[in-house]
Amino acid sequence: MIQLPFRVIPYKTCKRCKKVHRQSLDECPHCSHITSEHELQQFKQHNKQKLQANVTLGLFFLVIAALITMALAMALL
Ligand SMILES: [Zn+2]
């Protein structure tokens, strides 16, 4: 069996907020402090917006990387 140079930490997805946390924790560190359903919905909506913003930023950097790659390729020709 191949030994990995790092230890794989088991994670699980919280059923309540859908965020990922260590399996060894008894309760979710992201949403365990939230008691009302309204607050939980706001928390989930905020996370959704943050995720969408990160995806947009990732796509932006992908386009920039593609443009730089094309510019370098054209400079070599
Ligand atoms: Zn949670």
N, CA, C, O and the ligand as a Tripos MOL2 file, in Angstrom:
@<TRIPOS>MOLECULE
protein
  309   307    78     0     0
PROTEIN
NO_CHARGES

@<TRIPOS>ATOM
      1 N           0.8410   -1.1990    0.0000 N.3       1 MET1
      2 CA          0.0000    0.0000    0.0000 C.3       1 MET1
      3 C           0.8750    1.2490    0.0000 C.2       1 MET1
      4 O           1.8830    1.3090    0.7050 O.2       1 MET1
      5 N           0.4920    2.2300   -0.7820 N.am      2 ILE2
      6 CA          1.2660    3.4650   -0.9050 C.3       2 ILE2
      7 C           0.9560    4.3870    0.2770 C.2       2 ILE2
      8 O          -0.2080    4.6380    0.5920 O.2       2 ILE2
      9 N           2.0070    4.8840    0.9250 N.am      3 GLN3
     10 CA          1.8430    5.8350    2.0240 C.3       3 GLN3
     11 C           1.7560    7.2600    1.4720 C.2       3 GLN3
     12 O           2.5980    7.6740    0.6750 O.2       3 GLN3
     13 N           0.7630    7.9870    1.8900 N.am      4 LEU4
     14 CA          0.6370    9.3780    1.4590 C.3       4 LEU4
     15 C           1.5270   10.2500    2.3410 C.2       4 LEU4
     16 O           1.7070    9.9560    3.5220 O.2       4 LEU4
     17 N           2.0850   11.3200    1.7730 N.am      5 PRO5
     18 CA          2.9600   12.1920    2.5630 C.3       5 PRO5
     19 C           2.1900   13.0860    3.5390 C.2       5 PRO5
     20 O           2.7940   13.9260    4.2050 O.2       5 PRO5
     21 N           0.9050   12.9240    3.6320 N.am      6 PHE6
     22 CA          0.0960   13.7070    4.5550 C.3       6 PHE6
     23 C          -1.0180   12.8180    5.1120 C.2       6 PHE6
     24 O          -1.3200   11.7590    4.5620 O.2       6 PHE6
     25 N          -1.6140   13.2650    6.2040 N.am      7 ARG7
     26 CA         -2.6910   12.5030    6.8150 C.3       7 ARG7
     27 C          -4.0280   13.0000    6.2790 C.2       7 ARG7
     28 O          -4.2870   14.2040    6.2680 O.2       7 ARG7
     29 N          -4.8640   12.0920    5.8430 N.am      8 VAL8
     30 CA         -6.1810   12.4680    5.3310 C.3       8 VAL8
     31 C          -7.1240   12.6390    6.5160 C.2       8 VAL8
     32 O          -7.3270   11.7100    7.2970 O.2       8 VAL8
     33 N          -7.6940   13.8260    6.6420 N.am      9 ILE9
     34 CA         -8.6040   14.1110    7.7480 C.3       9 ILE9
     35 C         -10.0390   13.8550    7.2780 C.2       9 ILE9
     36 O         -10.4770   14.4410    6.2880 O.2       9 ILE9
     37 N         -10.7640   12.9960    7.9710 N.am     10 PRO10
     38 CA        -12.1380   12.7250    7.5360 C.3      10 PRO10
     39 C         -13.0750   13.9030    7.8230 C.2      10 PRO10
     40 O         -13.0720   14.4760    8.9130 O.2      10 PRO10
     41 N         -13.8600   14.2370    6.8300 N.am     11 TYR11
     42 CA        -14.8050   15.3470    6.9370 C.3      11 TYR11
     43 C         -16.2140   14.8430    6.7050 C.2      11 TYR11
     44 O         -16.4200   13.7900    6.1020 O.2      11 TYR11
     45 N         -17.1680   15.5930    7.1820 N.am     12 LYS12
     46 CA        -18.5650   15.2770    6.8880 C.3      12 LYS12
     47 C         -19.3270   16.5700    6.6290 C.2      12 LYS12
     48 O         -18.9240   17.6490    7.0630 O.2      12 LYS12
     49 N         -20.4320   16.4340    5.9140 N.am     13 THR13
     50 CA        -21.2660   17.5830    5.5820 C.3      13 THR13
     51 C         -22.3760   17.7130    6.6110 C.2      13 THR13
     52 O         -23.0590   16.7400    6.9310 O.2      13 THR13
     53 N         -22.5480   18.9270    7.1270 N.am     14 CYS14
     54 CA        -23.6030   19.1880    8.1010 C.3      14 CYS14
     55 C         -24.9580   19.1070    7.3960 C.2      14 CYS14
     56 O         -25.1520   19.7000    6.3350 O.2      14 CYS14
     57 N         -25.8940   18.3660    8.0000 N.am     15 LYS15
     58 CA        -27.2250   18.2250    7.3960 C.3      15 LYS15
     59 C         -28.0270   19.5130    7.5140 C.2      15 LYS15
     60 O         -28.9500   19.7570    6.7360 O.2      15 LYS15
     61 N         -27.6670   20.3290    8.4890 N.am     16 ARG16
     62 CA        -28.4330   21.5410    8.7600 C.3      16 ARG16
     63 C         -28.0140   22.6930    7.8420 C.2      16 ARG16
     64 O         -28.8650   23.3280    7.2190 O.2      16 ARG16
     65 N         -26.6880   22.9690    7.7540 N.am     17 CYS17
     66 CA        -26.2320   24.1330    6.9920 C.3      17 CYS17
     67 C         -25.5090   23.7580    5.7000 C.2      17 CYS17
     68 O         -25.1820   24.6370    4.9020 O.2      17 CYS17
     69 N         -25.2550   22.4700    5.4820 N.am     18 LYS18
     70 CA        -24.5980   21.9380    4.2740 C.3      18 LYS18
     71 C         -23.1350   22.3400    4.1490 C.2      18 LYS18
     72 O         -22.5510   22.2130    3.0730 O.2      18 LYS18
     73 N         -22.5350   22.8250    5.2380 N.am     19 LYS19
     74 CA        -21.1120   23.1330    5.2140 C.3      19 LYS19
     75 C         -20.3460   21.9040    5.7090 C.2      19 LYS19
     76 O         -20.9060   21.0250    6.3640 O.2      19 LYS19
     77 N         -19.0540   21.8640    5.3800 N.am     20 VAL20
     78 CA        -18.2270   20.7030    5.7060 C.3      20 VAL20
     79 C         -17.4090   20.9930    6.9590 C.2      20 VAL20
     80 O         -16.8790   22.0910    7.1300 O.2      20 VAL20
     81 N         -17.3130   19.9760    7.8460 N.am     21 HIS21
     82 CA        -16.4820   20.1120    9.0280 C.3      21 HIS21
     83 C         -15.8820   18.7610    9.3860 C.2      21 HIS21
     84 O         -16.2890   17.7310    8.8500 O.2      21 HIS21
     85 N         -14.9100   18.7710   10.2970 N.am     22 ARG22
     86 CA        -14.2320   17.5400   10.6930 C.3      22 ARG22
     87 C         -15.2140   16.5440   11.2960 C.2      22 ARG22
     88 O         -16.1150   16.9060   12.0530 O.2      22 ARG22
     89 N         -15.0140   15.2980   10.9420 N.am     23 GLN23
     90 CA        -15.9100   14.2440   11.4140 C.3      23 GLN23
     91 C         -15.7860   14.0410   12.9240 C.2      23 GLN23
     92 O         -16.7240   13.5820   13.5770 O.2      23 GLN23
     93 N         -14.6240   14.3870   13.4690 N.am     24 SER24
     94 CA        -14.3930   14.1620   14.9030 C.3      24 SER24
     95 C         -15.1970   15.1180   15.7880 C.2      24 SER24
     96 O         -15.3820   14.8560   16.9770 O.2      24 SER24
     97 N         -15.6750   16.2230   15.2130 N.am     25 LEU25
     98 CA        -16.4580   17.1760   16.0060 C.3      25 LEU25
     99 C         -17.8830   16.6680   16.1700 C.2      25 LEU25
    100 O         -18.4840   16.1500   15.2280 O.2      25 LEU25
    101 N         -18.4170   16.8230   17.3820 N.am     26 ASP26
    102 CA        -19.7700   16.3550   17.6540 C.3      26 ASP26
    103 C         -20.8300   17.2330   16.9990 C.2      26 ASP26
    104 O         -21.8190   16.7400   16.4570 O.2      26 ASP26
    105 N         -20.6030   18.5450   17.0570 N.am     27 GLU27
    106 CA        -21.5710   19.4430   16.4300 C.3      27 GLU27
    107 C         -20.8690   20.3780   15.4540 C.2      27 GLU27
    108 O         -19.6670   20.6220   15.5590 O.2      27 GLU27
    109 N         -21.6330   20.8900   14.5160 N.am     28 CYS28
    110 CA        -21.1000   21.7370   13.4520 C.3      28 CYS28
    111 C         -20.6040   23.0690   14.0330 C.2      28 CYS28
    112 O         -21.3560   23.7570   14.7220 O.2      28 CYS28
    113 N         -19.3510   23.4330   13.7610 N.am     29 PRO29
    114 CA        -18.8450   24.7080   14.2770 C.3      29 PRO29
    115 C         -19.4120   25.9140   13.5260 C.2      29 PRO29
    116 O         -19.2630   27.0500   13.9750 O.2      29 PRO29
    117 N         -20.0550   25.6730   12.3940 N.am     30 HIS30
    118 CA        -20.5920   26.7710   11.5910 C.3      30 HIS30
    119 C         -21.9940   27.1880   12.0330 C.2      30 HIS30
    120 O         -22.3120   28.3770   12.0550 O.2      30 HIS30
    121 N         -22.8250   26.2160   12.3820 N.am     31 CYS31
    122 CA        -24.2330   26.5530   12.6340 C.3      31 CYS31
    123 C         -24.7420   26.1400   14.0170 C.2      31 CYS31
    124 O         -25.9140   26.3560   14.3220 O.2      31 CYS31
    125 N         -23.8970   25.5590   14.8480 N.am     32 SER32
    126 CA        -24.3900   25.0840   16.1460 C.3      32 SER32
    127 C         -24.8290   26.2280   17.0660 C.2      32 SER32
    128 O         -25.6570   26.0280   17.9540 O.2      32 SER32
    129 N         -24.2720   27.4310   16.8530 N.am     33 HIS33
    130 CA        -24.6360   28.5800   17.6850 C.3      33 HIS33
    131 C         -25.9460   29.2290   17.2280 C.2      33 HIS33
    132 O         -26.5150   30.0520   17.9450 O.2      33 HIS33
    133 N         -26.4190   28.8620   16.0470 N.am     34 ILE34
    134 CA        -27.6470   29.4580   15.5050 C.3      34 ILE34
    135 C         -28.8420   28.6760   16.0430 C.2      34 ILE34
    136 O         -28.9300   27.4590   15.8810 O.2      34 ILE34
    137 N         -29.7540   29.3920   16.6800 N.am     35 THR35
    138 CA        -30.8810   28.7100   17.3060 C.3      35 THR35
    139 C         -32.1880   28.8490   16.5200 C.2      35 THR35
    140 O         -32.9920   27.9170   16.4890 O.2      35 THR35
    141 N         -32.4050   30.0020   15.8880 N.am     36 SER36
    142 CA        -33.6850   30.1790   15.1960 C.3      36 SER36
    143 C         -33.5800   29.7810   13.7250 C.2      36 SER36
    144 O         -32.5220   29.8820   13.1040 O.2      36 SER36
    145 N         -34.6950   29.3320   13.2010 N.am     37 GLU37
    146 CA        -34.7580   28.9010   11.8040 C.3      37 GLU37
    147 C         -34.5340   30.0810   10.8590 C.2      37 GLU37
    148 O         -33.9240   29.9250    9.8010 O.2      37 GLU37
    149 N         -35.0270   31.2600   11.2410 N.am     38 HIS38
    150 CA        -34.8580   32.4650   10.4200 C.3      38 HIS38
    151 C         -33.3810   32.8160   10.2810 C.2      38 HIS38
    152 O         -32.9070   33.1230    9.1870 O.2      38 HIS38
    153 N         -32.6500   32.7680   11.4120 N.am     39 GLU39
    154 CA        -31.2070   33.0470   11.3890 C.3      39 GLU39
    155 C         -30.4710   32.0400   10.5200 C.2      39 GLU39
    156 O         -29.5410   32.3950    9.7960 O.2      39 GLU39
    157 N         -30.8940   30.7710   10.5970 N.am     40 LEU40
    158 CA        -30.2600   29.7200    9.8060 C.3      40 LEU40
    159 C         -30.4650   29.9800    8.3100 C.2      40 LEU40
    160 O         -29.5490   29.7950    7.5080 O.2      40 LEU40
    161 N         -31.6750   30.4090    7.9480 N.am     41 GLN41
    162 CA        -31.9430   30.7050    6.5410 C.3      41 GLN41
    163 C         -31.0770   31.8670    6.0590 C.2      41 GLN41
    164 O         -30.5610   31.8400    4.9410 O.2      41 GLN41
    165 N         -30.9180   32.8940    6.9100 N.am     42 GLN42
    166 CA        -30.0560   34.0220    6.5520 C.3      42 GLN42
    167 C         -28.6070   33.5740    6.3950 C.2      42 GLN42
    168 O         -27.9130   34.0010    5.4720 O.2      42 GLN42
    169 N         -28.1540   32.7050    7.3090 N.am     43 PHE43
    170 CA        -26.7970   32.1660    7.2610 C.3      43 PHE43
    171 C         -26.5690   31.4000    5.9550 C.2      43 PHE43
    172 O         -25.5430   31.5670    5.2960 O.2      43 PHE43
    173 N         -27.5420   30.5580    5.5930 N.am     44 LYS44
    174 CA        -27.4180   29.7650    4.3700 C.3      44 LYS44
    175 C         -27.4290   30.6570    3.1320 C.2      44 LYS44
    176 O         -26.6870   30.4120    2.1800 O.2      44 LYS44
    177 N         -28.2700   31.6900    3.1440 N.am     45 GLN45
    178 CA        -28.3390   32.6190    2.0150 C.3      45 GLN45
    179 C         -27.0160   33.3760    1.8610 C.2      45 GLN45
    180 O         -26.5250   33.5690    0.7480 O.2      45 GLN45
    181 N         -26.4450   33.8010    3.0000 N.am     46 HIS46
    182 CA        -25.1660   34.5050    2.9890 C.3      46 HIS46
    183 C         -24.0630   33.6030    2.4290 C.2      46 HIS46
    184 O         -23.2330   34.0530    1.6390 O.2      46 HIS46
    185 N         -24.0570   32.3350    2.8360 N.am     47 ASN47
    186 CA        -23.0570   31.3830    2.3310 C.3      47 ASN47
    187 C         -23.2010   31.1670    0.8360 C.2      47 ASN47
    188 O         -22.2140   31.0510    0.1100 O.2      47 ASN47
    189 N         -24.4470   31.1160    0.3900 N.am     48 LYS48
    190 CA        -24.7120   30.9200   -1.0360 C.3      48 LYS48
    191 C         -24.1590   32.0950   -1.8410 C.2      48 LYS48
    192 O         -23.5500   31.9040   -2.8940 O.2      48 LYS48
    193 N         -24.3790   33.3110   -1.3380 N.am     49 GLN49
    194 CA        -23.8720   34.5050   -2.0240 C.3      49 GLN49
    195 C         -22.3460   34.5250   -2.0300 C.2      49 GLN49
    196 O         -21.7300   34.8950   -3.0290 O.2      49 GLN49
    197 N         -21.7370   34.1250   -0.9070 N.am     50 LYS50
    198 CA        -20.2760   34.0850   -0.8230 C.3      50 LYS50
    199 C         -19.7100   33.0700   -1.8120 C.2      50 LYS50
    200 O         -18.7060   33.3340   -2.4730 O.2      50 LYS50
    201 N         -20.3590   31.9040   -1.9100 N.am     51 LEU51
    202 CA        -19.9200   30.8670   -2.8370 C.3      51 LEU51
    203 C         -20.0030   31.3730   -4.2710 C.2      51 LEU51
    204 O         -19.0860   31.1480   -5.0610 O.2      51 LEU51
    205 N         -21.1000   32.0590   -4.6150 N.am     52 GLN52
    206 CA        -21.2710   32.5830   -5.9640 C.3      52 GLN52
    207 C         -20.1990   33.6280   -6.2740 C.2      52 GLN52
    208 O         -19.6690   33.6600   -7.3840 O.2      52 GLN52
    209 N         -19.8760   34.4820   -5.2990 N.am     53 ALA53
    210 CA        -18.8320   35.4870   -5.4890 C.3      53 ALA53
    211 C         -17.4770   34.8120   -5.7060 C.2      53 ALA53
    212 O         -16.6840   35.2730   -6.5270 O.2      53 ALA53
    213 N         -17.2070   33.7310   -4.9820 N.am     54 ASN54
    214 CA        -15.9360   33.0150   -5.1540 C.3      54 ASN54
    215 C         -15.8530   32.3570   -6.5280 C.2      54 ASN54
    216 O         -14.7850   32.3360   -7.1400 O.2      54 ASN54
    217 N         -16.9690   31.8220   -7.0160 N.am     55 VAL55
    218 CA        -16.9930   31.2160   -8.3470 C.3      55 VAL55
    219 C         -16.7200   32.2810   -9.4060 C.2      55 VAL55
    220 O         -15.9660   32.0450  -10.3500 O.2      55 VAL55
    221 N         -17.3310   33.4450   -9.2460 N.am     56 THR56
    222 CA        -17.1150   34.5400  -10.1900 C.3      56 THR56
    223 C         -15.6550   34.9710  -10.1850 C.2      56 THR56
    224 O         -15.0720   35.1930  -11.2470 O.2      56 THR56
    225 N         -15.0610   35.0910   -9.0060 N.am     57 LEU57
    226 CA        -13.6520   35.4630   -8.8990 C.3      57 LEU57
    227 C         -12.7560   34.3990   -9.5370 C.2      57 LEU57
    228 O         -11.7750   34.7300  -10.2020 O.2      57 LEU57
    229 N         -13.0890   33.1360   -9.3370 N.am     58 GLY58
    230 CA        -12.3320   32.0380   -9.9360 C.3      58 GLY58
    231 C         -12.3790   32.0890  -11.4460 C.2      58 GLY58
    232 O         -11.3600   31.8890  -12.1070 O.2      58 GLY58
    233 N         -13.5590   32.3590  -12.0050 N.am     59 LEU59
    234 CA        -13.6960   32.4690  -13.4610 C.3      59 LEU59
    235 C         -12.9110   33.6540  -13.9860 C.2      59 LEU59
    236 O         -12.3090   33.5750  -15.0560 O.2      59 LEU59
    237 N         -12.9100   34.7570  -13.2410 N.am     60 PHE60
    238 CA        -12.1460   35.9390  -13.6270 C.3      60 PHE60
    239 C         -10.6610   35.5970  -13.7350 C.2      60 PHE60
    240 O         -10.0100   35.9440  -14.7210 O.2      60 PHE60
    241 N         -10.1270   34.9160  -12.7180 N.am     61 PHE61
    242 CA         -8.7130   34.5470  -12.7410 C.3      61 PHE61
    243 C          -8.4180   33.5320  -13.8480 C.2      61 PHE61
    244 O          -7.3280   33.5440  -14.4200 O.2      61 PHE61
    245 N          -9.3660   32.6660  -14.1510 N.am     62 LEU62
    246 CA         -9.1850   31.7020  -15.2420 C.3      62 LEU62
    247 C          -9.0540   32.4280  -16.5760 C.2      62 LEU62
    248 O          -8.1990   32.0850  -17.3930 O.2      62 LEU62
    249 N          -9.8990   33.4290  -16.7950 N.am     63 VAL63
    250 CA         -9.8400   34.2150  -18.0380 C.3      63 VAL63
    251 C          -8.5150   34.9760  -18.1140 C.2      63 VAL63
    252 O          -7.8870   35.0110  -19.1710 O.2      63 VAL63
    253 N          -8.0850   35.5850  -17.0090 N.am     64 ILE64
    254 CA         -6.8120   36.3080  -16.9810 C.3      64 ILE64
    255 C          -5.6560   35.3540  -17.3020 C.2      64 ILE64
    256 O          -4.7620   35.7050  -18.0720 O.2      64 ILE64
    257 N          -5.6660   34.1460  -16.7150 N.am     65 ALA65
    258 CA         -4.6100   33.1580  -16.9770 C.3      65 ALA65
    259 C          -4.6020   32.7530  -18.4450 C.2      65 ALA65
    260 O          -3.5360   32.5900  -19.0390 O.2      65 ALA65
    261 N          -5.7920   32.5880  -19.0380 N.am     66 ALA66
    262 CA         -5.8800   32.2250  -20.4530 C.3      66 ALA66
    263 C          -5.3220   33.3430  -21.3320 C.2      66 ALA66
    264 O          -4.6170   33.0750  -22.3040 O.2      66 ALA66
    265 N          -5.6350   34.6000  -20.9920 N.am     67 LEU67
    266 CA         -5.1320   35.7350  -21.7610 C.3      67 LEU67
    267 C          -3.6070   35.8310  -21.6660 C.2      67 LEU67
    268 O          -2.9370   36.0810  -22.6680 O.2      67 LEU67
    269 N          -3.0630   35.6330  -20.4710 N.am     68 ILE68
    270 CA         -1.6020   35.6810  -20.2960 C.3      68 ILE68
    271 C          -0.9380   34.5370  -21.0780 C.2      68 ILE68
    272 O           0.1040   34.7330  -21.7040 O.2      68 ILE68
    273 N          -1.5450   33.3490  -21.0400 N.am     69 THR69
    274 CA         -1.0070   32.2140  -21.7800 C.3      69 THR69
    275 C          -0.9990   32.4900  -23.2810 C.2      69 THR69
    276 O          -0.0310   32.1780  -23.9750 O.2      69 THR69
    277 N          -2.0960   33.0820  -23.7770 N.am     70 MET70
    278 CA         -2.1660   33.4110  -25.2110 C.3      70 MET70
    279 C          -1.1300   34.4650  -25.5660 C.2      70 MET70
    280 O          -0.4890   34.3730  -26.6130 O.2      70 MET70
    281 N          -0.9580   35.4720  -24.7040 N.am     71 ALA71
    282 CA          0.0210   36.5250  -24.9690 C.3      71 ALA71
    283 C           1.4410   35.9500  -24.9920 C.2      71 ALA71
    284 O           2.2530   36.3220  -25.8380 O.2      71 ALA71
    285 N           1.7290   35.0530  -24.0690 N.am     72 LEU72
    286 CA          3.0580   34.4160  -24.0530 C.3      72 LEU72
    287 C           3.2700   33.5350  -25.2810 C.2      72 LEU72
    288 O           4.3570   33.5210  -25.8590 O.2      72 LEU72
    289 N           2.2490   32.8140  -25.6720 N.am     73 ALA73
    290 CA          2.3550   31.9360  -26.8460 C.3      73 ALA73
    291 C           2.5790   32.7570  -28.1090 C.2      73 ALA73
    292 O           3.3530   32.3660  -28.9820 O.2      73 ALA73
    293 N           1.8900   33.9050  -28.2020 N.am     74 MET74
    294 CA          2.0580   34.7710  -29.3810 C.3      74 MET74
    295 C           3.4360   35.4340  -29.3770 C.2      74 MET74
    296 O           3.9960   35.6900  -30.4430 O.2      74 MET74
    297 N           3.9850   35.7130  -28.2060 N.am     75 ALA75
    298 CA          5.3010   36.3280  -28.1240 C.3      75 ALA75
    299 C           6.3900   35.3500  -28.5680 C.2      75 ALA75
    300 O           7.4330   35.7670  -29.0710 O.2      75 ALA75
    301 N           6.1460   34.0400  -28.3810 N.am     76 LEU76
    302 CA          7.1320   33.0450  -28.7870 C.3      76 LEU76
    303 C           7.1180   32.8040  -30.2860 C.2      76 LEU76
    304 O           8.1130   32.3560  -30.8560 O.2      76 LEU76
    305 N           5.9910   33.0990  -30.9280 N.am     77 LEU77
    306 CA          5.8900   32.8440  -32.3790 C.3      77 LEU77
    307 C           6.5300   33.9250  -33.2160 C.2      77 LEU77
    308 O           6.5210   33.8430  -34.4440 O.2      77 LEU77
    309 ZN        -23.8750   23.1750   10.2300 Zn       78 ZN78
@<TRIPOS>BOND
     1     1     2 1
     2     2     3 1
     3     3     4 2
     4     3     5 am
     5     5     6 1
     6     6     7 1
     7     7     8 2
     8     7     9 am
     9     9    10 1
    10    10    11 1
    11    11    12 2
    12    11    13 am
    13    13    14 1
    14    14    15 1
    15    15    16 2
    16    15    17 am
    17    17    18 1
    18    18    19 1
    19    19    20 2
    20    19    21 am
    21    21    22 1
    22    22    23 1
    23    23    24 2
    24    23    25 am
    25    25    26 1
    26    26    27 1
    27    27    28 2
    28    27    29 am
    29    29    30 1
    30    30    31 1
    31    31    32 2
    32    31    33 am
    33    33    34 1
    34    34    35 1
    35    35    36 2
    36    35    37 am
    37    37    38 1
    38    38    39 1
    39    39    40 2
    40    39    41 am
    41    41    42 1
    42    42    43 1
    43    43    44 2
    44    43    45 am
    45    45    46 1
    46    46    47 1
    47    47    48 2
    48    47    49 am
    49    49    50 1
    50    50    51 1
    51    51    52 2
    52    51    53 am
    53    53    54 1
    54    54    55 1
    55    55    56 2
    56    55    57 am
    57    57    58 1
    58    58    59 1
    59    59    60 2
    60    59    61 am
    61    61    62 1
    62    62    63 1
    63    63    64 2
    64    63    65 am
    65    65    66 1
    66    66    67 1
    67    67    68 2
    68    67    69 am
    69    69    70 1
    70    70    71 1
    71    71    72 2
    72    71    73 am
    73    73    74 1
    74    74    75 1
    75    75    76 2
    76    75    77 am
    77    77    78 1
    78    78    79 1
    79    79    80 2
    80    79    81 am
    81    81    82 1
    82    82    83 1
    83    83    84 2
    84    83    85 am
    85    85    86 1
    86    86    87 1
    87    87    88 2
    88    87    89 am
    89    89    90 1
    90    90    91 1
    91    91    92 2
    92    91    93 am
    93    93    94 1
    94    94    95 1
    95    95    96 2
    96    95    97 am
    97    97    98 1
    98    98    99 1
    99    99   100 2
   100    99   101 am
   101   101   102 1
   102   102   103 1
   103   103   104 2
   104   103   105 am
   105   105   106 1
   106   106   107 1
   107   107   108 2
   108   107   109 am
   109   109   110 1
   110   110   111 1
   111   111   112 2
   112   111   113 am
   113   113   114 1
   114   114   115 1
   115   115   116 2
   116   115   117 am
   117   117   118 1
   118   118   119 1
   119   119   120 2
   120   119   121 am
   121   121   122 1
   122   122   123 1
   123   123   124 2
   124   123   125 am
   125   125   126 1
   126   126   127 1
   127   127   128 2
   128   127   129 am
   129   129   130 1
   130   130   131 1
   131   131   132 2
   132   131   133 am
   133   133   134 1
   134   134   135 1
   135   135   136 2
   136   135   137 am
   137   137   138 1
   138   138   139 1
   139   139   140 2
   140   139   141 am
   141   141   142 1
   142   142   143 1
   143   143   144 2
   144   143   145 am
   145   145   146 1
   146   146   147 1
   147   147   148 2
   148   147   149 am
   149   149   150 1
   150   150   151 1
   151   151   152 2
   152   151   153 am
   153   153   154 1
   154   154   155 1
   155   155   156 2
   156   155   157 am
   157   157   158 1
   158   158   159 1
   159   159   160 2
   160   159   161 am
   161   161   162 1
   162   162   163 1
   163   163   164 2
   164   163   165 am
   165   165   166 1
   166   166   167 1
   167   167   168 2
   168   167   169 am
   169   169   170 1
   170   170   171 1
   171   171   172 2
   172   171   173 am
   173   173   174 1
   174   174   175 1
   175   175   176 2
   176   175   177 am
   177   177   178 1
   178   178   179 1
   179   179   180 2
   180   179   181 am
   181   181   182 1
   182   182   183 1
   183   183   184 2
   184   183   185 am
   185   185   186 1
   186   186   187 1
   187   187   188 2
   188   187   189 am
   189   189   190 1
   190   190   191 1
   191   191   192 2
   192   191   193 am
   193   193   194 1
   194   194   195 1
   195   195   196 2
   196   195   197 am
   197   197   198 1
   198   198   199 1
   199   199   200 2
   200   199   201 am
   201   201   202 1
   202   202   203 1
   203   203   204 2
   204   203   205 am
   205   205   206 1
   206   206   207 1
   207   207   208 2
   208   207   209 am
   209   209   210 1
   210   210   211 1
   211   211   212 2
   212   211   213 am
   213   213   214 1
   214   214   215 1
   215   215   216 2
   216   215   217 am
   217   217   218 1
   218   218   219 1
   219   219   220 2
   220   219   221 am
   221   221   222 1
   222   222   223 1
   223   223   224 2
   224   223   225 am
   225   225   226 1
   226   226   227 1
   227   227   228 2
   228   227   229 am
   229   229   230 1
   230   230   231 1
   231   231   232 2
   232   231   233 am
   233   233   234 1
   234   234   235 1
   235   235   236 2
   236   235   237 am
   237   237   238 1
   238   238   239 1
   239   239   240 2
   240   239   241 am
   241   241   242 1
   242   242   243 1
   243   243   244 2
   244   243   245 am
   245   245   246 1
   246   246   247 1
   247   247   248 2
   248   247   249 am
   249   249   250 1
   250   250   251 1
   251   251   252 2
   252   251   253 am
   253   253   254 1
   254   254   255 1
   255   255   256 2
   256   255   257 am
   257   257   258 1
   258   258   259 1
   259   259   260 2
   260   259   261 am
   261   261   262 1
   262   262   263 1
   263   263   264 2
   264   263   265 am
   265   265   266 1
   266   266   267 1
   267   267   268 2
   268   267   269 am
   269   269   270 1
   270   270   271 1
   271   271   272 2
   272   271   273 am
   273   273   274 1
   274   274   275 1
   275   275   276 2
   276   275   277 am
   277   277   278 1
   278   278   279 1
   279   279   280 2
   280   279   281 am
   281   281   282 1
   282   282   283 1
   283   283   284 2
   284   283   285 am
   285   285   286 1
   286   286   287 1
   287   287   288 2
   288   287   289 am
   289   289   290 1
   290   290   291 1
   291   291   292 2
   292   291   293 am
   293   293   294 1
   294   294   295 1
   295   295   296 2
   296   295   297 am
   297   297   298 1
   298   298   299 1
   299   299   300 2
   300   299   301 am
   301   301   302 1
   302   302   303 1
   303   303   304 2
   304   303   305 am
   305   305   306 1
   306   306   307 1
   307   307   308 2
@<TRIPOS>SUBSTRUCTURE
     1 MET1         2 RESIDUE 1 A MET
     2 ILE2         6 RESIDUE 1 A ILE
     3 GLN3        10 RESIDUE 1 A GLN
     4 LEU4        14 RESIDUE 1 A LEU
     5 PRO5        18 RESIDUE 1 A PRO
     6 PHE6        22 RESIDUE 1 A PHE
     7 ARG7        26 RESIDUE 1 A ARG
     8 VAL8        30 RESIDUE 1 A VAL
     9 ILE9        34 RESIDUE 1 A ILE
    10 PRO10       38 RESIDUE 1 A PRO
    11 TYR11       42 RESIDUE 1 A TYR
    12 LYS12       46 RESIDUE 1 A LYS
    13 THR13       50 RESIDUE 1 A THR
    14 CYS14       54 RESIDUE 1 A CYS
    15 LYS15       58 RESIDUE 1 A LYS
    16 ARG16       62 RESIDUE 1 A ARG
    17 CYS17       66 RESIDUE 1 A CYS
    18 LYS18       70 RESIDUE 1 A LYS
    19 LYS19       74 RESIDUE 1 A LYS
    20 VAL20       78 RESIDUE 1 A VAL
    21 HIS21       82 RESIDUE 1 A HIS
    22 ARG22       86 RESIDUE 1 A ARG
    23 GLN23       90 RESIDUE 1 A GLN
    24 SER24       94 RESIDUE 1 A SER
    25 LEU25       98 RESIDUE 1 A LEU
    26 ASP26      102 RESIDUE 1 A ASP
    27 GLU27      106 RESIDUE 1 A GLU
    28 CYS28      110 RESIDUE 1 A CYS
    29 PRO29      114 RESIDUE 1 A PRO
    30 HIS30      118 RESIDUE 1 A HIS
    31 CYS31      122 RESIDUE 1 A CYS
    32 SER32      126 RESIDUE 1 A SER
    33 HIS33      130 RESIDUE 1 A HIS
    34 ILE34      134 RESIDUE 1 A ILE
    35 THR35      138 RESIDUE 1 A THR
    36 SER36      142 RESIDUE 1 A SER
    37 GLU37      146 RESIDUE 1 A GLU
    38 HIS38      150 RESIDUE 1 A HIS
    39 GLU39      154 RESIDUE 1 A GLU
    40 LEU40      158 RESIDUE 1 A LEU
    41 GLN41      162 RESIDUE 1 A GLN
    42 GLN42      166 RESIDUE 1 A GLN
    43 PHE43      170 RESIDUE 1 A PHE
    44 LYS44      174 RESIDUE 1 A LYS
    45 GLN45      178 RESIDUE 1 A GLN
    46 HIS46      182 RESIDUE 1 A HIS
    47 ASN47      186 RESIDUE 1 A ASN
    48 LYS48      190 RESIDUE 1 A LYS
    49 GLN49      194 RESIDUE 1 A GLN
    50 LYS50      198 RESIDUE 1 A LYS
    51 LEU51      202 RESIDUE 1 A LEU
    52 GLN52      206 RESIDUE 1 A GLN
    53 ALA53      210 RESIDUE 1 A ALA
    54 ASN54      214 RESIDUE 1 A ASN
    55 VAL55      218 RESIDUE 1 A VAL
    56 THR56      222 RESIDUE 1 A THR
    57 LEU57      226 RESIDUE 1 A LEU
    58 GLY58      230 RESIDUE 1 A GLY
    59 LEU59      234 RESIDUE 1 A LEU
    60 PHE60      238 RESIDUE 1 A PHE
    61 PHE61      242 RESIDUE 1 A PHE
    62 LEU62      246 RESIDUE 1 A LEU
    63 VAL63      250 RESIDUE 1 A VAL
    64 ILE64      254 RESIDUE 1 A ILE
    65 ALA65      258 RESIDUE 1 A ALA
    66 ALA66      262 RESIDUE 1 A ALA
    67 LEU67      266 RESIDUE 1 A LEU
    68 ILE68      270 RESIDUE 1 A ILE
    69 THR69      274 RESIDUE 1 A THR
    70 MET70      278 RESIDUE 1 A MET
    71 ALA71      282 RESIDUE 1 A ALA
    72 LEU72      286 RESIDUE 1 A LEU
    73 ALA73      290 RESIDUE 1 A ALA
    74 MET74      294 RESIDUE 1 A MET
    75 ALA75      298 RESIDUE 1 A ALA
    76 LEU76      302 RESIDUE 1 A LEU
    77 LEU77      306 RESIDUE 1 A LEU
    78 ZN78       309 GROUP 0 **** ****
